[in-house]
């Protein structure tokens, strides 16, 4: 069962990066891959992988390359995903907002 509780860390970018790096490292080890193996297979430098696992810093493109090798791209597809409609009014209102190209200057 997934833990869907919202924690203070969920609003803390460094803590989120730490969790992602920890999960990536865990997946790498579960798949019996060394850092060198992951670097070769993903095309991401060994230094970038080490930096991500220790300092939790990585470029988005490199993270996606790693996710591809570890077969962990599902989360990227959910990132910034569209809302689920609850009523017909939600559908109608979304049609008007989809035509906009910019936000208004509040």
N, C-alpha and C positions, 0 to 999 in steps of 0.2 A: 504494500500500500504506500502510495506517495505521500510525503509530508507536505501539505499545502499551507502550513502556518507561515504567516508573514513575521519576519524577525527584523529587529533594528538593522542588522547587517545587510538586509535586502535593499537598504537605501544608502549603503556605504560603498562607493565604487571600489576602493581597495579591497574590501572584504569580498565583494562579488568576484573580482579578479582572482583573489586567493582561492575561492571555492572552485572556479573554473579550472585553474591550474592544477589544483589537487585532484579534481575529477579526471583531467586529461592524463596526469601522471599515473593515476590508478588504472585507467583504461590501457595505457601503454604497457604497464607491467602485467596486467591480466592477459594481454595478447602476447606476452613473452617477448617484448621488443625492448632493446636498449635505446638509449638516447641516440646513439649513432645509427641504429636501424631506422628509427623514426625520421631522422634527418635525411638519410639517403632516400627513403621511400616517399617522403613528402616534398623534398626539394627545399626544405627550410634548413638554414645553417644550424650546425650543432650549437653554436653560441646562442642563437635565438631560442632554441629549445631549452638550454640550460638556464638562460635568463628568465624565461617564462616559468619554469619550475621553481626557481629560487626567488626571483623578484616580482613575479606575476606581471611582467610587461611583455607585450608582443603586438605586432601590427595585425590588423584585422585580416588582411589577405593571407598572412602566414598562419593565423589561427584556423582559417577556413581550410587551408591546405592540410593542416594536421588533422582537422575534423574529418576530412575526406578519407585519409589513410586509416583513421581509427573507426571509420563508419559511424560517425557521431554528428551528422549534419542536420538531424531532425530539429534540434533546438534553434538552428539558424533560420529555418523556414518559419518558425513560430515567432521569431523576433520581429516586433513591430507589425504583427499580423492585424488584419481587419477585424472589426468588431463583429460579434454574432448578433443577428437581428432577433429581437424579442417580439416585436409587433410590426404590423404593416406600416405604421407611422415611421418606425425606424428605417424601413426600406425606402420610403418616400423621402425622408429627410436626408438619407445618405446619398440619394441621387443628386440633390442640389449641391451637397458639399463635394461630391466627386468632380464636378465641373470647375471648381475653383482651382486656380493655379498658384495663388499666394494667400497668405494670411493677411487679415486686415491690420492696419496700424492702430491698435487699441489705444 
